[in-house]
């Protein structure tokens, strides 16, 4: 079965960098679209980045040019490199996997990212 476990969150100063990891089990990247989403207090969950099975990426407007999604196929890990962090990036970040064949969606437990001085 699919299991997604995020890690790497924490407290970061504005302008700093952080890399989140999503360890995926039960995932075949050729049929899954992977992604990162985030949810700040009092706000809806929003798209951060997606990574298609073919390697195409898509980013939310608020993170374009600052965040990068990537994967390590051998280790079944998806990463989110976050640079130039801003206080408004503070949120719980969730790893997402979407099965293109079954149209089934899976979520990790989330990892807290706090950007503050």
N, C-alpha and C positions, 0 to 999 in steps of 0.2 A: 504494500500500500504506500501511498505517497505521504511523506513526512518532510516538513520544512522547518528548519531550526535556524533562527537568526542569531547573530552575535556581533559584537564590535561596537555597540552603542555606548554612550557615556556622556560626560560633560566636556565640552570643548569651548575654547575661547572664540569670539567672533574673528573671522578671518582664518581660522584654523582649518585643519583637514581631519577627516575620519574615513575609515573604510569599513563598511558593513559586509558581513558574509552571510550567505544563506546556504546551509548544507542541505542538499536535497537527496532523498532516498526514494526509490520507486519511480524515478524520473527518467524518461528517454527524451533527450533534448530535441530529437527530430520531430516529435509530435507534441511538444509542449511549448507554449509561449510563457516566458518567465517575466517577472516584473517586480518592481518595488512600488509600494504605495505608502502614504503616510496620513496620519490623522492627528491634528492638534486639538487641544481642549476646546470644546464648543464649535468645532468645525467638522465638515464632512470629510470622509476619506477621499484623498485626491491622488491622482496619478503622479508618480515621480519619474519612472522610466520603465520601458518594456524592452524585451529582447526576444525577437522572433526566432523560430527554429533555424532559419537561414542566416541569422546573425544581424539582421536589421534592427536598428534601435530607434526608439521614440522617447521624447522627454517632455515633461510638463514645462510650460512656459516659465515658471518661476525658478527652474533649476537649470535651464539650458545654458551651456557654456561653463557650468560649475560642477555638475555631477556626471559621472560616467558609469554605465552599467556594462558588465562583462561577465564571462563565465569561464570556468575551467572544466572542460568536458571530462577529463580523466578523473578528477576528484569530485565531480558532481556538485560543484559549488558555483554559486552566482554571487557576484560582488557589486557593491555600489560604492564607488570612490567619490567622496564628497569634499570639494575644495571651496575655499572662500566662503566658509559657512557664516550665516547670518542668524541673528536671534529668531527671525521668523521661520527658520528651518526647524525649530524645536517642535518635536512631534514624536509619536510612536511610529516607527517604520516597520512595515510588514512585507514579507516576501510572499509572492504570489506565483502560482503555477496553474496554467490553463491547458487542459487536454483538448487539443483540436479535434480529435476523433470522437471522444465521448461528450464533449462540451461540459466537462466537469472542472470545477474550480477548487483550488486548495489554498489555504492560508497558513502562514507560520504564526507563532504566538506573539510576535512583535518584539522590538528592541527600542528602548528609549534613547533618543538623542536630544540633548539639551545644549543649546548654544548660549552661553552667558559668560560675562566677565566677572 
